[in-house]
């Protein structure tokens, strides 16, 4: 275990150790994560459905893309979404 401290990329506050342990690739503190809606944007994308003539449904044809959210440094009050 490393004792490395991690700072929030948005507000530069120290990220609580429990959060880093639970989410090893997090880069936001709990507060900022809530404010921006999470560290990552999850997109569900249908996999290549080339045979459209089939009536048979394939429920396995989805995959998940995890994209790191773009974080702007916190500077002053932000408009509420
Ligand atoms: Zn923060």
PDB file of the backbone (N, CA, C, O) and the ligand in Angstrom, with CONECT records:
HET     ZN  A 101       1
ATOM      1  N   UNK A   1       0.833  -1.220   0.000  1.00  0.00           N
ATOM      2  CA  UNK A   1       0.000   0.000   0.000  1.00  0.00           C
ATOM      3  C   UNK A   1       0.859   1.257   0.000  1.00  0.00           C
ATOM      4  O   UNK A   1       1.766   1.400   0.819  1.00  0.00           O
ATOM      5  N   UNK A   2       0.574   2.138  -0.897  1.00  0.00           N
ATOM      6  CA  UNK A   2       1.310   3.392  -0.889  1.00  0.00           C
ATOM      7  C   UNK A   2       0.543   4.430  -0.084  1.00  0.00           C
ATOM      8  O   UNK A   2      -0.685   4.399  -0.002  1.00  0.00           O
ATOM      9  N   UNK A   3       1.271   5.316   0.488  1.00  0.00           N
ATOM     10  CA  UNK A   3       0.660   6.361   1.291  1.00  0.00           C
ATOM     11  C   UNK A   3       0.488   7.633   0.476  1.00  0.00           C
ATOM     12  O   UNK A   3       0.320   8.724   1.021  1.00  0.00           O
ATOM     13  N   UNK A   4       0.532   7.473  -0.805  1.00  0.00           N
ATOM     14  CA  UNK A   4       0.485   8.608  -1.702  1.00  0.00           C
ATOM     15  C   UNK A   4      -0.827   9.381  -1.572  1.00  0.00           C
ATOM     16  O   UNK A   4      -1.916   8.809  -1.625  1.00  0.00           O
ATOM     17  N   UNK A   5      -0.696  10.659  -1.407  1.00  0.00           N
ATOM     18  CA  UNK A   5      -1.898  11.485  -1.314  1.00  0.00           C
ATOM     19  C   UNK A   5      -2.317  11.911  -2.699  1.00  0.00           C
ATOM     20  O   UNK A   5      -1.490  12.231  -3.553  1.00  0.00           O
ATOM     21  N   UNK A   6      -3.612  11.909  -2.903  1.00  0.00           N
ATOM     22  CA  UNK A   6      -4.101  12.327  -4.208  1.00  0.00           C
ATOM     23  C   UNK A   6      -4.937  13.593  -4.054  1.00  0.00           C
ATOM     24  O   UNK A   6      -5.779  13.705  -3.163  1.00  0.00           O
ATOM     25  N   UNK A   7      -4.678  14.533  -4.944  1.00  0.00           N
ATOM     26  CA  UNK A   7      -5.420  15.785  -4.879  1.00  0.00           C
ATOM     27  C   UNK A   7      -6.467  15.818  -5.980  1.00  0.00           C
ATOM     28  O   UNK A   7      -6.239  15.342  -7.092  1.00  0.00           O
ATOM     29  N   UNK A   8      -7.604  16.381  -5.652  1.00  0.00           N
ATOM     30  CA  UNK A   8      -8.688  16.523  -6.609  1.00  0.00           C
ATOM     31  C   UNK A   8      -8.237  17.390  -7.777  1.00  0.00           C
ATOM     32  O   UNK A   8      -7.639  18.447  -7.577  1.00  0.00           O
ATOM     33  N   UNK A   9      -8.522  16.947  -8.983  1.00  0.00           N
ATOM     34  CA  UNK A   9      -8.100  17.708 -10.156  1.00  0.00           C
ATOM     35  C   UNK A   9      -8.929  18.965 -10.355  1.00  0.00           C
ATOM     36  O   UNK A   9      -8.564  19.839 -11.141  1.00  0.00           O
ATOM     37  N   UNK A  10     -10.024  19.053  -9.653  1.00  0.00           N
ATOM     38  CA  UNK A  10     -10.916  20.180  -9.873  1.00  0.00           C
ATOM     39  C   UNK A  10     -10.711  21.262  -8.811  1.00  0.00           C
ATOM     40  O   UNK A  10     -10.551  22.436  -9.146  1.00  0.00           O
ATOM     41  N   UNK A  11     -10.714  20.874  -7.539  1.00  0.00           N
ATOM     42  CA  UNK A  11     -10.625  21.898  -6.491  1.00  0.00           C
ATOM     43  C   UNK A  11      -9.340  21.777  -5.682  1.00  0.00           C
ATOM     44  O   UNK A  11      -9.105  22.557  -4.758  1.00  0.00           O
ATOM     45  N   UNK A  12      -8.498  20.784  -6.035  1.00  0.00           N
ATOM     46  CA  UNK A  12      -7.195  20.583  -5.401  1.00  0.00           C
ATOM     47  C   UNK A  12      -7.290  20.202  -3.935  1.00  0.00           C
ATOM     48  O   UNK A  12      -6.308  20.304  -3.200  1.00  0.00           O
ATOM     49  N   UNK A  13      -8.460  19.765  -3.507  1.00  0.00           N
ATOM     50  CA  UNK A  13      -8.587  19.257  -2.146  1.00  0.00           C
ATOM     51  C   UNK A  13      -8.064  17.823  -2.113  1.00  0.00           C
ATOM     52  O   UNK A  13      -8.027  17.140  -3.136  1.00  0.00           O
ATOM     53  N   UNK A  14      -7.667  17.386  -0.943  1.00  0.00           N
ATOM     54  CA  UNK A  14      -7.172  16.025  -0.813  1.00  0.00           C
ATOM     55  C   UNK A  14      -8.333  15.041  -0.915  1.00  0.00           C
ATOM     56  O   UNK A  14      -9.356  15.214  -0.253  1.00  0.00           O
ATOM     57  N   UNK A  15      -8.177  14.022  -1.736  1.00  0.00           N
ATOM     58  CA  UNK A  15      -9.227  13.019  -1.885  1.00  0.00           C
ATOM     59  C   UNK A  15      -9.137  12.045  -0.715  1.00  0.00           C
ATOM     60  O   UNK A  15      -8.063  11.503  -0.450  1.00  0.00           O
ATOM     61  N   UNK A  16     -10.238  11.815  -0.014  1.00  0.00           N
ATOM     62  CA  UNK A  16     -10.190  10.910   1.147  1.00  0.00           C
ATOM     63  C   UNK A  16      -9.665   9.529   0.760  1.00  0.00           C
ATOM     64  O   UNK A  16      -9.995   8.996  -0.299  1.00  0.00           O
ATOM     65  N   UNK A  17      -8.848   8.967   1.636  1.00  0.00           N
ATOM     66  CA  UNK A  17      -8.203   7.687   1.354  1.00  0.00           C
ATOM     67  C   UNK A  17      -9.221   6.585   1.069  1.00  0.00           C
ATOM     68  O   UNK A  17      -8.989   5.722   0.223  1.00  0.00           O
ATOM     69  N   UNK A  18     -10.353   6.618   1.782  1.00  0.00           N
ATOM     70  CA  UNK A  18     -11.369   5.583   1.557  1.00  0.00           C
ATOM     71  C   UNK A  18     -11.880   5.642   0.129  1.00  0.00           C
ATOM     72  O   UNK A  18     -12.176   4.609  -0.472  1.00  0.00           O
ATOM     73  N   UNK A  19     -11.983   6.837  -0.412  1.00  0.00           N
ATOM     74  CA  UNK A  19     -12.481   6.985  -1.773  1.00  0.00           C
ATOM     75  C   UNK A  19     -11.455   6.464  -2.780  1.00  0.00           C
ATOM     76  O   UNK A  19     -11.810   5.798  -3.753  1.00  0.00           O
ATOM     77  N   UNK A  20     -10.194   6.770  -2.537  1.00  0.00           N
ATOM     78  CA  UNK A  20      -9.139   6.290  -3.439  1.00  0.00           C
ATOM     79  C   UNK A  20      -9.066   4.764  -3.405  1.00  0.00           C
ATOM     80  O   UNK A  20      -8.821   4.113  -4.421  1.00  0.00           O
ATOM     81  N   UNK A  21      -9.286   4.210  -2.207  1.00  0.00           N
ATOM     82  CA  UNK A  21      -9.255   2.742  -2.096  1.00  0.00           C
ATOM     83  C   UNK A  21     -10.439   2.114  -2.806  1.00  0.00           C
ATOM     84  O   UNK A  21     -10.313   1.063  -3.435  1.00  0.00           O
ATOM     85  N   UNK A  22     -11.587   2.759  -2.702  1.00  0.00           N
ATOM     86  CA  UNK A  22     -12.785   2.220  -3.347  1.00  0.00           C
ATOM     87  C   UNK A  22     -12.735   2.421  -4.859  1.00  0.00           C
ATOM     88  O   UNK A  22     -13.179   1.565  -5.625  1.00  0.00           O
ATOM     89  N   UNK A  23     -12.191   3.556  -5.277  1.00  0.00           N
ATOM     90  CA  UNK A  23     -12.108   3.891  -6.696  1.00  0.00           C
ATOM     91  C   UNK A  23     -10.674   4.250  -7.031  1.00  0.00           C
ATOM     92  O   UNK A  23     -10.320   5.429  -7.056  1.00  0.00           O
ATOM     93  N   UNK A  24      -9.835   3.240  -7.292  1.00  0.00           N
ATOM     94  CA  UNK A  24      -8.394   3.506  -7.451  1.00  0.00           C
ATOM     95  C   UNK A  24      -8.061   4.475  -8.583  1.00  0.00           C
ATOM     96  O   UNK A  24      -7.002   5.102  -8.556  1.00  0.00           O
ATOM     97  N   UNK A  25      -8.930   4.609  -9.565  1.00  0.00           N
ATOM     98  CA  UNK A  25      -8.577   5.528 -10.651  1.00  0.00           C
ATOM     99  C   UNK A  25      -9.342   6.843 -10.585  1.00  0.00           C
ATOM    100  O   UNK A  25      -9.467   7.550 -11.584  1.00  0.00           O
ATOM    101  N   UNK A  26      -9.843   7.158  -9.417  1.00  0.00           N
ATOM    102  CA  UNK A  26     -10.571   8.416  -9.295  1.00  0.00           C
ATOM    103  C   UNK A  26      -9.604   9.594  -9.318  1.00  0.00           C
ATOM    104  O   UNK A  26      -8.446   9.466  -8.922  1.00  0.00           O
ATOM    105  N   UNK A  27     -10.080  10.720  -9.777  1.00  0.00           N
ATOM    106  CA  UNK A  27      -9.246  11.915  -9.787  1.00  0.00           C
ATOM    107  C   UNK A  27     -10.029  13.113  -9.283  1.00  0.00           C
ATOM    108  O   UNK A  27      -9.604  14.258  -9.442  1.00  0.00           O
ATOM    109  N   UNK A  28     -11.178  12.842  -8.674  1.00  0.00           N
ATOM    110  CA  UNK A  28     -12.010  13.901  -8.119  1.00  0.00           C
ATOM    111  C   UNK A  28     -12.310  13.589  -6.660  1.00  0.00           C
ATOM    112  O   UNK A  28     -12.378  12.423  -6.270  1.00  0.00           O
ATOM    113  N   UNK A  29     -12.490  14.630  -5.855  1.00  0.00           N
ATOM    114  CA  UNK A  29     -12.938  14.403  -4.492  1.00  0.00           C
ATOM    115  C   UNK A  29     -14.434  14.087  -4.525  1.00  0.00           C
ATOM    116  O   UNK A  29     -15.096  14.246  -5.551  1.00  0.00           O
ATOM    117  N   UNK A  30     -14.947  13.639  -3.390  1.00  0.00           N
ATOM    118  CA  UNK A  30     -16.350  13.219  -3.338  1.00  0.00           C
ATOM    119  C   UNK A  30     -17.285  14.338  -3.768  1.00  0.00           C
ATOM    120  O   UNK A  30     -18.245  14.114  -4.505  1.00  0.00           O
ATOM    121  N   UNK A  31     -16.995  15.535  -3.302  1.00  0.00           N
ATOM    122  CA  UNK A  31     -17.871  16.677  -3.581  1.00  0.00           C
ATOM    123  C   UNK A  31     -17.893  17.004  -5.074  1.00  0.00           C
ATOM    124  O   UNK A  31     -18.959  17.176  -5.665  1.00  0.00           O
ATOM    125  N   UNK A  32     -16.703  17.088  -5.677  1.00  0.00           N
ATOM    126  CA  UNK A  32     -16.634  17.433  -7.094  1.00  0.00           C
ATOM    127  C   UNK A  32     -17.245  16.325  -7.946  1.00  0.00           C
ATOM    128  O   UNK A  32     -17.894  16.595  -8.957  1.00  0.00           O
ATOM    129  N   UNK A  33     -17.034  15.087  -7.535  1.00  0.00           N
ATOM    130  CA  UNK A  33     -17.594  13.972  -8.289  1.00  0.00           C
ATOM    131  C   UNK A  33     -19.108  14.089  -8.338  1.00  0.00           C
ATOM    132  O   UNK A  33     -19.728  13.846  -9.374  1.00  0.00           O
ATOM    133  N   UNK A  34     -19.697  14.465  -7.206  1.00  0.00           N
ATOM    134  CA  UNK A  34     -21.147  14.652  -7.166  1.00  0.00           C
ATOM    135  C   UNK A  34     -21.546  15.831  -8.035  1.00  0.00           C
ATOM    136  O   UNK A  34     -22.550  15.775  -8.744  1.00  0.00           O
ATOM    137  N   UNK A  35     -20.764  16.891  -7.980  1.00  0.00           N
ATOM    138  CA  UNK A  35     -21.133  18.104  -8.708  1.00  0.00           C
ATOM    139  C   UNK A  35     -21.068  17.918 -10.219  1.00  0.00           C
ATOM    140  O   UNK A  35     -21.908  18.448 -10.946  1.00  0.00           O
ATOM    141  N   UNK A  36     -20.080  17.172 -10.693  1.00  0.00           N
ATOM    142  CA  UNK A  36     -19.963  17.010 -12.146  1.00  0.00           C
ATOM    143  C   UNK A  36     -20.643  15.741 -12.645  1.00  0.00           C
ATOM    144  O   UNK A  36     -20.767  15.534 -13.852  1.00  0.00           O
ATOM    145  N   UNK A  37     -21.088  14.884 -11.713  1.00  0.00           N
ATOM    146  CA  UNK A  37     -21.806  13.677 -12.120  1.00  0.00           C
ATOM    147  C   UNK A  37     -20.916  12.454 -12.266  1.00  0.00           C
ATOM    148  O   UNK A  37     -21.259  11.515 -12.985  1.00  0.00           O
ATOM    149  N   UNK A  38     -19.780  12.461 -11.590  1.00  0.00           N
ATOM    150  CA  UNK A  38     -18.927  11.272 -11.605  1.00  0.00           C
ATOM    151  C   UNK A  38     -17.639  11.493 -12.372  1.00  0.00           C
ATOM    152  O   UNK A  38     -17.527  12.408 -13.188  1.00  0.00           O
ATOM    153  N   UNK A  39     -16.670  10.635 -12.094  1.00  0.00           N
ATOM    154  CA  UNK A  39     -15.357  10.755 -12.748  1.00  0.00           C
ATOM    155  C   UNK A  39     -15.422  10.416 -14.231  1.00  0.00           C
ATOM    156  O   UNK A  39     -14.701  10.976 -15.056  1.00  0.00           O
ATOM    157  N   UNK A  40     -16.314   9.476 -14.537  1.00  0.00           N
ATOM    158  CA  UNK A  40     -16.352   8.967 -15.902  1.00  0.00           C
ATOM    159  C   UNK A  40     -17.737   9.111 -16.503  1.00  0.00           C
ATOM    160  O   UNK A  40     -18.747   9.085 -15.801  1.00  0.00           O
ATOM    161  N   UNK A  41     -17.760   9.264 -17.817  1.00  0.00           N
ATOM    162  CA  UNK A  41     -19.015   9.226 -18.546  1.00  0.00           C
ATOM    163  C   UNK A  41     -19.165   7.825 -19.113  1.00  0.00           C
ATOM    164  O   UNK A  41     -18.299   7.344 -19.843  1.00  0.00           O
ATOM    165  N   UNK A  42     -20.261   7.181 -18.776  1.00  0.00           N
ATOM    166  CA  UNK A  42     -20.503   5.826 -19.267  1.00  0.00           C
ATOM    167  C   UNK A  42     -21.466   5.909 -20.445  1.00  0.00           C
ATOM    168  O   UNK A  42     -22.552   6.478 -20.332  1.00  0.00           O
ATOM    169  N   UNK A  43     -21.066   5.347 -21.556  1.00  0.00           N
ATOM    170  CA  UNK A  43     -21.928   5.327 -22.730  1.00  0.00           C
ATOM    171  C   UNK A  43     -22.207   3.877 -23.112  1.00  0.00           C
ATOM    172  O   UNK A  43     -21.291   3.062 -23.221  1.00  0.00           O
ATOM    173  N   UNK A  44     -23.474   3.574 -23.311  1.00  0.00           N
ATOM    174  CA  UNK A  44     -23.839   2.234 -23.770  1.00  0.00           C
ATOM    175  C   UNK A  44     -24.002   2.297 -25.285  1.00  0.00           C
ATOM    176  O   UNK A  44     -24.833   3.047 -25.797  1.00  0.00           O
ATOM    177  N   UNK A  45     -23.219   1.520 -25.983  1.00  0.00           N
ATOM    178  CA  UNK A  45     -23.287   1.546 -27.440  1.00  0.00           C
ATOM    179  C   UNK A  45     -23.689   0.177 -27.976  1.00  0.00           C
ATOM    180  O   UNK A  45     -23.132  -0.846 -27.578  1.00  0.00           O
ATOM    181  N   UNK A  46     -24.662   0.171 -28.885  1.00  0.00           N
ATOM    182  CA  UNK A  46     -25.036  -1.100 -29.493  1.00  0.00           C
ATOM    183  C   UNK A  46     -23.916  -1.617 -30.366  1.00  0.00           C
ATOM    184  O   UNK A  46     -23.271  -0.851 -31.082  1.00  0.00           O
ATOM    185  N   UNK A  47     -23.688  -2.903 -30.308  1.00  0.00           N
ATOM    186  CA  UNK A  47     -22.666  -3.478 -31.170  1.00  0.00           C
ATOM    187  C   UNK A  47     -23.232  -3.649 -32.570  1.00  0.00           C
ATOM    188  O   UNK A  47     -24.445  -3.648 -32.779  1.00  0.00           O
ATOM    189  N   UNK A  48     -22.351  -3.792 -33.488  1.00  0.00           N
ATOM    190  CA  UNK A  48     -22.712  -3.862 -34.905  1.00  0.00           C
ATOM    191  C   UNK A  48     -23.902  -4.791 -35.194  1.00  0.00           C
ATOM    192  O   UNK A  48     -23.775  -6.015 -35.146  1.00  0.00           O
ATOM    193  N   UNK A  49     -25.047  -4.188 -35.491  1.00  0.00           N
ATOM    194  CA  UNK A  49     -26.250  -4.957 -35.806  1.00  0.00           C
ATOM    195  C   UNK A  49     -26.415  -5.004 -37.324  1.00  0.00           C
ATOM    196  O   UNK A  49     -27.225  -4.272 -37.891  1.00  0.00           O
ATOM    197  N   UNK A  50     -25.663  -5.844 -37.954  1.00  0.00           N
ATOM    198  CA  UNK A  50     -25.667  -5.817 -39.419  1.00  0.00           C
ATOM    199  C   UNK A  50     -26.898  -6.516 -39.998  1.00  0.00           C
ATOM    200  O   UNK A  50     -27.428  -6.089 -41.024  1.00  0.00           O
ATOM    201  N   UNK A  51     -27.355  -7.593 -39.340  1.00  0.00           N
ATOM    202  CA  UNK A  51     -28.497  -8.329 -39.874  1.00  0.00           C
ATOM    203  C   UNK A  51     -29.792  -7.735 -39.325  1.00  0.00           C
ATOM    204  O   UNK A  51     -30.256  -8.121 -38.252  1.00  0.00           O
ATOM    205  N   UNK A  52     -30.367  -6.796 -40.067  1.00  0.00           N
ATOM    206  CA  UNK A  52     -31.564  -6.144 -39.573  1.00  0.00           C
ATOM    207  C   UNK A  52     -32.825  -6.897 -39.977  1.00  0.00           C
ATOM    208  O   UNK A  52     -33.909  -6.581 -39.485  1.00  0.00           O
ATOM    209  N   UNK A  53     -32.711  -7.866 -40.846  1.00  0.00           N
ATOM    210  CA  UNK A  53     -33.873  -8.606 -41.298  1.00  0.00           C
ATOM    211  C   UNK A  53     -34.342  -9.669 -40.310  1.00  0.00           C
ATOM    212  O   UNK A  53     -35.455 -10.184 -40.424  1.00  0.00           O
ATOM    213  N   UNK A  54     -33.514  -9.987 -39.369  1.00  0.00           N
ATOM    214  CA  UNK A  54     -33.856 -11.036 -38.421  1.00  0.00           C
ATOM    215  C   UNK A  54     -34.846 -10.540 -37.370  1.00  0.00           C
ATOM    216  O   UNK A  54     -34.724  -9.427 -36.859  1.00  0.00           O
ATOM    217  N   UNK A  55     -35.819 -11.376 -37.060  1.00  0.00           N
ATOM    218  CA  UNK A  55     -36.780 -11.009 -36.019  1.00  0.00           C
ATOM    219  C   UNK A  55     -36.266 -11.404 -34.635  1.00  0.00           C
ATOM    220  O   UNK A  55     -36.795 -10.990 -33.604  1.00  0.00           O
ATOM    221  N   UNK A  56     -35.253 -12.190 -34.658  1.00  0.00           N
ATOM    222  CA  UNK A  56     -34.683 -12.655 -33.402  1.00  0.00           C
ATOM    223  C   UNK A  56     -33.924 -11.515 -32.729  1.00  0.00           C
ATOM    224  O   UNK A  56     -33.056 -10.889 -33.337  1.00  0.00           O
ATOM    225  N   UNK A  57     -34.252 -11.259 -31.494  1.00  0.00           N
ATOM    226  CA  UNK A  57     -33.561 -10.185 -30.785  1.00  0.00           C
ATOM    227  C   UNK A  57     -32.322 -10.714 -30.093  1.00  0.00           C
ATOM    228  O   UNK A  57     -32.304 -11.789 -29.493  1.00  0.00           O
ATOM    229  N   UNK A  58     -31.317  -9.922 -30.208  1.00  0.00           N
ATOM    230  CA  UNK A  58     -30.070 -10.280 -29.549  1.00  0.00           C
ATOM    231  C   UNK A  58     -29.831  -9.294 -28.411  1.00  0.00           C
ATOM    232  O   UNK A  58     -29.519  -8.124 -28.633  1.00  0.00           O
ATOM    233  N   UNK A  59     -29.983  -9.785 -27.214  1.00  0.00           N
ATOM    234  CA  UNK A  59     -29.851  -8.884 -26.072  1.00  0.00           C
ATOM    235  C   UNK A  59     -28.410  -8.706 -25.618  1.00  0.00           C
ATOM    236  O   UNK A  59     -28.123  -7.935 -24.702  1.00  0.00           O
ATOM    237  N   UNK A  60     -27.527  -9.418 -26.260  1.00  0.00           N
ATOM    238  CA  UNK A  60     -26.141  -9.309 -25.826  1.00  0.00           C
ATOM    239  C   UNK A  60     -25.351  -8.276 -26.603  1.00  0.00           C
ATOM    240  O   UNK A  60     -24.152  -8.106 -26.384  1.00  0.00           O
ATOM    241  N   UNK A  61     -26.037  -7.574 -27.528  1.00  0.00           N
ATOM    242  CA  UNK A  61     -25.314  -6.725 -28.456  1.00  0.00           C
ATOM    243  C   UNK A  61     -25.019  -5.318 -27.990  1.00  0.00           C
ATOM    244  O   UNK A  61     -25.149  -4.363 -28.757  1.00  0.00           O
ATOM    245  N   UNK A  62     -24.628  -5.186 -26.754  1.00  0.00           N
ATOM    246  CA  UNK A  62     -24.281  -3.859 -26.270  1.00  0.00           C
ATOM    247  C   UNK A  62     -22.925  -3.882 -25.591  1.00  0.00           C
ATOM    248  O   UNK A  62     -22.531  -4.869 -24.969  1.00  0.00           O
ATOM    249  N   UNK A  63     -22.242  -2.795 -25.724  1.00  0.00           N
ATOM    250  CA  UNK A  63     -20.987  -2.712 -24.992  1.00  0.00           C
ATOM    251  C   UNK A  63     -20.921  -1.360 -24.296  1.00  0.00           C
ATOM    252  O   UNK A  63     -21.627  -0.417 -24.654  1.00  0.00           O
ATOM    253  N   UNK A  64     -20.067  -1.296 -23.309  1.00  0.00           N
ATOM    254  CA  UNK A  64     -19.998  -0.107 -22.486  1.00  0.00           C
ATOM    255  C   UNK A  64     -18.686   0.615 -22.742  1.00  0.00           C
ATOM    256  O   UNK A  64     -17.615   0.007 -22.756  1.00  0.00           O
ATOM    257  N   UNK A  65     -18.787   1.908 -22.942  1.00  0.00           N
ATOM    258  CA  UNK A  65     -17.562   2.692 -23.102  1.00  0.00           C
ATOM    259  C   UNK A  65     -17.418   3.613 -21.902  1.00  0.00           C
ATOM    260  O   UNK A  65     -18.356   4.315 -21.524  1.00  0.00           O
ATOM    261  N   UNK A  66     -16.255   3.603 -21.320  1.00  0.00           N
ATOM    262  CA  UNK A  66     -15.979   4.435 -20.161  1.00  0.00           C
ATOM    263  C   UNK A  66     -15.021   5.536 -20.595  1.00  0.00           C
ATOM    264  O   UNK A  66     -13.897   5.267 -21.020  1.00  0.00           O
ATOM    265  N   UNK A  67     -15.470   6.748 -20.486  1.00  0.00           N
ATOM    266  CA  UNK A  67     -14.644   7.865 -20.930  1.00  0.00           C
ATOM    267  C   UNK A  67     -14.374   8.783 -19.757  1.00  0.00           C
ATOM    268  O   UNK A  67     -15.287   9.173 -19.029  1.00  0.00           O
ATOM    269  N   UNK A  68     -13.133   9.117 -19.589  1.00  0.00           N
ATOM    270  CA  UNK A  68     -12.761  10.029 -18.514  1.00  0.00           C
ATOM    271  C   UNK A  68     -13.389  11.395 -18.761  1.00  0.00           C
ATOM    272  O   UNK A  68     -13.241  11.977 -19.836  1.00  0.00           O
ATOM    273  N   UNK A  69     -14.080  11.888 -17.764  1.00  0.00           N
ATOM    274  CA  UNK A  69     -14.753  13.163 -17.899  1.00  0.00           C
ATOM    275  C   UNK A  69     -13.744  14.299 -17.998  1.00  0.00           C
ATOM    276  O   UNK A  69     -12.713  14.288 -17.327  1.00  0.00           O
ATOM    277  N   UNK A  70     -14.048  15.267 -18.832  1.00  0.00           N
ATOM    278  CA  UNK A  70     -13.189  16.438 -18.938  1.00  0.00           C
ATOM    279  C   UNK A  70     -13.491  17.371 -17.770  1.00  0.00           C
ATOM    280  O   UNK A  70     -14.625  17.809 -17.575  1.00  0.00           O
ATOM    281  N   UNK A  71     -12.465  17.655 -17.015  1.00  0.00           N
ATOM    282  CA  UNK A  71     -12.643  18.464 -15.818  1.00  0.00           C
ATOM    283  C   UNK A  71     -12.031  19.843 -16.025  1.00  0.00           C
ATOM    284  O   UNK A  71     -10.852  19.986 -16.347  1.00  0.00           O
ATOM    285  N   UNK A  72     -12.864  20.836 -15.832  1.00  0.00           N
ATOM    286  CA  UNK A  72     -12.321  22.193 -15.839  1.00  0.00           C
ATOM    287  C   UNK A  72     -12.002  22.573 -14.399  1.00  0.00           C
ATOM    288  O   UNK A  72     -12.796  22.296 -13.500  1.00  0.00           O
ATOM    289  N   UNK A  73     -10.874  23.189 -14.169  1.00  0.00           N
ATOM    290  CA  UNK A  73     -10.554  23.611 -12.803  1.00  0.00           C
ATOM    291  C   UNK A  73     -11.634  24.543 -12.280  1.00  0.00           C
ATOM    292  O   UNK A  73     -12.163  25.395 -12.994  1.00  0.00           O
ATOM    293  N   UNK A  74     -11.935  24.348 -11.018  1.00  0.00           N
ATOM    294  CA  UNK A  74     -12.985  25.145 -10.407  1.00  0.00           C
ATOM    295  C   UNK A  74     -12.479  26.567 -10.235  1.00  0.00           C
ATOM    296  O   UNK A  74     -11.439  26.793  -9.618  1.00  0.00           O
ATOM    297  N   UNK A  75     -13.203  27.507 -10.772  1.00  0.00           N
ATOM    298  CA  UNK A  75     -12.806  28.909 -10.658  1.00  0.00           C
ATOM    299  C   UNK A  75     -14.044  29.757 -10.440  1.00  0.00           C
ATOM    300  O   UNK A  75     -14.769  30.087 -11.380  1.00  0.00           O
ATOM    301  N   UNK A  76     -14.269  30.099  -9.196  1.00  0.00           N
ATOM    302  CA  UNK A  76     -15.406  30.936  -8.893  1.00  0.00           C
ATOM    303  C   UNK A  76     -16.726  30.198  -8.999  1.00  0.00           C
ATOM    304  O   UNK A  76     -16.754  29.003  -9.296  1.00  0.00           O
ATOM    305  N   UNK A  77     -17.811  30.902  -8.757  1.00  0.00           N
ATOM    306  CA  UNK A  77     -19.121  30.254  -8.814  1.00  0.00           C
ATOM    307  C   UNK A  77     -19.469  29.812 -10.221  1.00  0.00           C
ATOM    308  O   UNK A  77     -19.227  30.527 -11.194  1.00  0.00           O
ATOM    309  N   UNK A  78     -20.038  28.628 -10.313  1.00  0.00           N
ATOM    310  CA  UNK A  78     -20.429  28.116 -11.614  1.00  0.00           C
ATOM    311  C   UNK A  78     -21.945  28.130 -11.735  1.00  0.00           C
ATOM    312  O   UNK A  78     -22.653  27.964 -10.742  1.00  0.00           O
ATOM    313  N   UNK A  79     -22.437  28.325 -12.942  1.00  0.00           N
ATOM    314  CA  UNK A  79     -23.885  28.254 -13.117  1.00  0.00           C
ATOM    315  C   UNK A  79     -24.402  26.846 -12.866  1.00  0.00           C
ATOM    316  O   UNK A  79     -23.766  25.861 -13.243  1.00  0.00           O
ATOM    317  N   UNK A  80     -25.550  26.762 -12.233  1.00  0.00           N
ATOM    318  CA  UNK A  80     -26.134  25.446 -11.966  1.00  0.00           C
ATOM    319  C   UNK A  80     -26.687  24.848 -13.250  1.00  0.00           C
ATOM    320  O   UNK A  80     -27.266  25.546 -14.082  1.00  0.00           O
ATOM    321  N   UNK A  81     -26.499  23.559 -13.391  1.00  0.00           N
ATOM    322  CA  UNK A  81     -27.005  22.905 -14.606  1.00  0.00           C
ATOM    323  C   UNK A  81     -28.467  22.570 -14.453  1.00  0.00           C
ATOM    324  O   UNK A  81     -29.072  22.015 -15.371  1.00  0.00           O
TER     325      UNK A  81
HETATM  326 ZN    ZN A 101     -12.783  18.517  -5.589  1.00  0.00          ZN
END
